Amino acid sequence: MTLSSSMKNRLVVAWLIVLSCSIVLIFWRYEWKYSLPTPVPANYHDVARGTRIQLPASAQSLRTSDAKPLFLHFFNPDCPCSRFNMPQFKALVERYGNKVDFAIVVMSPKTFTPAELQAKFDLPHPLPVLRDSAVAAACGVYSTPQAVLIDAQDKLYFRGNYNRSRYCSDERTGFAQQALDGLLHGNYLLTFSPLALKAYGCNLPSCTQ
């Protein structure tokens, strides 16, 4: 049976529609949705800058010194944004590690051992690794990757994005680094762009229990 010209045209149009929809779906899954703000959970409780952070017992031993700030890196190994963020986080650890205590807070329903995470980051020395959703709730975090910087008096100095770029390639908007520099210089009047404070990335599982 030979297809008519009109039937062939309809098949071609149908194939192009399917192909276009597939391209849009792929773009949405891997790019577009991560350029949009992360939806705020219905039961989310904001934690304002300057709030004294009461970390759960699991996080009480993260500081090596009471005089050092604490930097928490909220990380999900399955989140594309978190994976692209690894080099920038590693650079911050290498640059500020002698002045700031760093720790990784894993937010994932999957189990990742500290050794596996150290290998992923290729860090020069081990960092504390936590798996406690109460830490995210205490800091007001509901997406990954997010940076939280707590000063030596346990007050929230910064909670937000590392960079406006998903690939952390825009040096002008290195928000986490700006926060570290600001706190270490005692600048408590430093203000941040809305792009720094509105969460982008992947929703955290069980982050607001």
NORCORFEN-V264548 format. One record per backbone hydrogen bond with DSSP energy under -1.0 kcal/mol. NH is the residue of the N-H (numbers start at 1). CO is the residue of the C=O. E is the energy in kcal/mol with one decimal. If there is no record, write none. Layout:
nh={NH NH}
co={CO CO}
e={E E}
This chain:
nh={8 9 10 11 12 13 14 15 16 17 18 19 20 21 22 23 24 25 26 27 28 29 30 31 32 33 35 38 44 50 51 53 59 60 62 68 70 71 72 73 74 75 79 83 84 85 89 90 91 92 93 94 95 96 97 99 100 101 103 104 105 106 107 117 118 119 120 121 122 123 130 135 137 138 139 140 141 144 146 147 148 149 150 151 154 156 157 158 160 161 168 173 174 175 178 179 180 181 182 183 184 185 186 187 188 196 197 198 202 204}
co={4 5 6 7 8 9 10 11 12 13 14 15 16 17 18 19 20 21 22 23 24 25 26 27 27 28 32 199 41 156 48 154 56 57 59 65 150 101 148 103 146 105 76 79 80 81 85 86 87 88 89 90 91 92 93 96 96 69 71 128 73 130 75 113 114 115 116 117 118 118 104 132 133 134 135 136 136 202 74 160 72 158 70 155 151 51 149 149 147 196 165 170 171 173 174 175 176 177 178 179 180 181 183 182 186 193 193 194 144 142}
e={-2.2 -2.1 -2.2 -2.3 -2.4 -2.6 -2.7 -2.5 -2.4 -2.2 -2.4 -2.5 -2.7 -2.7 -2.1 -2.2 -2.5 -2.5 -2.4 -2.6 -2.6 -2.5 -2.3 -2.3 -2.1 -1.6 -1.7 -2.7 -1.6 -2.8 -1.9 -3.5 -2.0 -1.3 -1.3 -1.3 -2.8 -3.4 -3.0 -2.7 -2.5 -2.7 -2.3 -2.0 -2.3 -1.1 -2.2 -2.6 -2.1 -2.0 -2.3 -2.3 -1.9 -2.8 -1.7 -2.1 -2.0 -2.5 -1.9 -2.6 -3.0 -3.0 -2.6 -2.0 -2.6 -1.9 -1.8 -2.2 -1.7 -1.1 -2.9 -1.5 -2.1 -2.2 -1.4 -1.0 -2.7 -2.0 -1.2 -2.9 -2.0 -2.9 -2.9 -2.7 -2.0 -2.6 -2.8 -1.6 -2.3 -2.7 -1.9 -1.4 -1.1 -2.1 -2.4 -2.3 -2.2 -2.6 -2.6 -2.7 -2.5 -1.3 -1.9 -3.1 -1.3 -1.7 -1.0 -2.0 -2.6 -1.6}
